[in-house]
């Protein structure tokens, strides 16, 4: 593995470990705790977890398409609408099941990193947020996204 990919793997793994540690410490009561979100679409801590499980797998798909030279997301992709609808997609999943989904997607992310070349990391595509990123930035954005939400959860539930 190149030094560039190794550094990327280390950064992704560090963010993964920090966020999973926090996610695994929340109690059943804390999963019901409200967290900061859009006023007209209030979320609980569990809603954030559902969002993370779905977005983690979504990032893997975006990176895969970016590296293949395809559009990572459709031109008409509406992130706000997607985020609102995503929390309704796993109503019967327990927090443990959702954390397991995140762990699976993280392994897929690392497997994808193994397969891409350094040149692939420079390929670009439009992220779901609307900005154009390199594949390397997609990898970093995914890890940062989960870490940021984990930090928000930590503040919201007073861990």
C-alpha positions as CSV (number, residue, x, y, z in Angstrom):
1,X,0.0,0.0,0.0
2,X,1.3,3.4,-0.9
3,X,2.2,5.9,1.8
4,X,-0.7,8.1,0.7
5,X,-3.2,5.3,1.0
6,X,-1.7,4.2,4.3
7,X,-2.1,7.7,5.7
8,X,-5.7,7.7,4.5
9,X,-6.4,4.3,6.0
10,X,-5.0,5.5,9.3
11,X,-7.2,8.6,9.3
12,X,-10.3,6.7,8.4
13,X,-9.6,4.0,11.0
14,X,-8.9,6.6,13.8
15,X,-12.3,8.3,13.1
16,X,-14.0,5.0,12.9
17,X,-12.6,3.8,16.3
18,X,-13.5,7.1,18.0
19,X,-17.0,7.2,16.7
20,X,-17.8,3.5,17.3
21,X,-16.5,3.8,20.9
22,X,-19.1,6.5,21.5
23,X,-21.9,4.8,19.7
24,X,-21.4,1.6,21.6
25,X,-21.6,3.5,25.0
26,X,-25.1,5.0,24.6
27,X,-27.7,3.5,26.7
28,X,-31.3,2.6,25.6
29,X,-32.5,5.7,27.2
30,X,-29.9,7.9,25.5
31,X,-31.0,6.6,22.1
32,X,-34.4,8.3,22.6
33,X,-32.7,11.6,23.5
34,X,-33.4,14.5,21.1
35,X,-30.4,15.9,19.2
36,X,-30.0,19.1,17.3
37,X,-31.5,18.9,13.9
38,X,-33.7,20.8,11.5
39,X,-36.6,22.4,13.4
40,X,-39.2,20.9,11.2
41,X,-37.6,17.5,11.2
42,X,-36.5,16.7,14.8
43,X,-34.2,13.7,15.3
44,X,-33.4,11.5,18.2
45,X,-30.0,10.0,18.9
46,X,-31.3,6.8,17.2
47,X,-32.4,8.7,14.2
48,X,-28.8,10.0,13.8
49,X,-27.6,6.4,14.1
50,X,-30.0,5.3,11.3
51,X,-28.7,8.2,9.2
52,X,-25.1,7.2,9.8
53,X,-25.8,3.6,8.9
54,X,-27.4,4.6,5.6
55,X,-24.9,7.3,4.7
56,X,-21.9,5.1,5.4
57,X,-23.0,2.6,2.8
58,X,-24.0,5.5,0.6
59,X,-20.5,7.0,0.7
60,X,-19.1,3.6,-0.3
61,X,-21.3,3.7,-3.4
62,X,-20.4,7.3,-4.2
63,X,-16.7,6.6,-4.0
64,X,-17.1,3.4,-6.2
65,X,-19.0,5.4,-8.8
66,X,-16.5,8.3,-8.7
67,X,-13.5,6.0,-9.2
68,X,-15.4,4.3,-12.1
69,X,-15.8,7.7,-13.8
70,X,-19.6,7.7,-13.1
71,X,-21.6,10.4,-11.4
72,X,-21.5,9.7,-7.6
73,X,-25.0,11.0,-7.2
74,X,-27.8,11.9,-9.6
75,X,-27.8,15.6,-10.8
76,X,-31.1,16.1,-9.1
77,X,-30.1,14.6,-5.8
78,X,-31.7,16.4,-2.8
79,X,-29.6,15.7,0.3
80,X,-32.1,17.3,2.7
81,X,-35.0,15.2,1.3
82,X,-32.7,12.1,1.4
83,X,-31.7,12.7,5.0
84,X,-35.3,13.2,6.1
85,X,-36.5,10.0,4.4
86,X,-33.4,8.0,5.5
87,X,-34.4,7.9,9.1
88,X,-37.7,6.1,8.2
89,X,-35.9,3.3,6.4
90,X,-34.8,1.2,9.4
91,X,-37.7,1.4,11.9
92,X,-37.2,-2.2,13.3
93,X,-33.4,-2.2,13.6
94,X,-31.9,-2.0,17.1
95,X,-29.0,0.3,17.8
96,X,-26.7,-2.8,17.9
97,X,-27.9,-3.8,14.4
98,X,-27.3,-0.3,13.1
99,X,-23.9,-0.2,14.6
100,X,-23.2,-3.6,12.9
101,X,-24.3,-2.0,9.6
102,X,-21.8,0.8,10.1
103,X,-19.1,-1.6,10.9
104,X,-19.8,-3.6,7.7
105,X,-19.8,-0.4,5.6
106,X,-16.5,0.6,7.2
107,X,-14.9,-2.7,6.2
108,X,-16.3,-2.2,2.7
109,X,-14.7,1.3,2.7
110,X,-11.3,-0.1,3.7
111,X,-11.6,-2.9,1.1
112,X,-12.4,-0.3,-1.5
113,X,-9.4,1.7,-0.4
114,X,-7.2,-1.4,-0.9
115,X,-8.4,-1.7,-4.5
116,X,-8.1,1.8,-5.7
117,X,-4.9,3.2,-7.1
118,X,-3.2,6.5,-6.1
119,X,-4.4,7.8,-9.5
120,X,-7.9,6.8,-8.6
121,X,-7.7,8.9,-5.5
122,X,-7.4,12.0,-7.7
123,X,-10.6,11.3,-9.7
124,X,-13.4,13.8,-9.0
125,X,-17.1,13.8,-8.7
126,X,-20.0,15.7,-7.1
127,X,-20.7,14.7,-3.5
128,X,-24.2,14.5,-2.1
129,X,-23.6,17.9,-0.5
130,X,-23.1,19.4,-4.0
131,X,-19.4,20.1,-3.9
132,X,-16.9,18.4,-6.2
133,X,-14.4,16.2,-4.3
134,X,-11.6,13.9,-5.2
135,X,-12.0,10.3,-4.3
136,X,-9.5,10.8,-1.5
137,X,-11.7,13.6,-0.2
138,X,-14.8,11.4,-0.4
139,X,-13.0,8.8,1.9
140,X,-12.1,11.6,4.3
141,X,-15.6,13.2,4.2
142,X,-17.2,9.9,5.1
143,X,-15.0,9.4,8.2
144,X,-15.4,13.0,9.2
145,X,-19.2,12.9,8.8
146,X,-19.5,10.0,11.2
147,X,-17.1,11.5,13.7
148,X,-18.9,14.9,13.6
149,X,-22.3,13.3,14.2
150,X,-20.8,11.2,17.0
151,X,-19.5,14.3,18.7
152,X,-22.9,15.9,18.3
153,X,-24.4,12.9,20.0
154,X,-21.9,13.0,22.8
155,X,-22.9,16.7,23.5
156,X,-26.6,16.0,23.2
157,X,-26.6,13.1,25.7
158,X,-24.0,14.5,28.0
159,X,-21.4,11.7,27.7
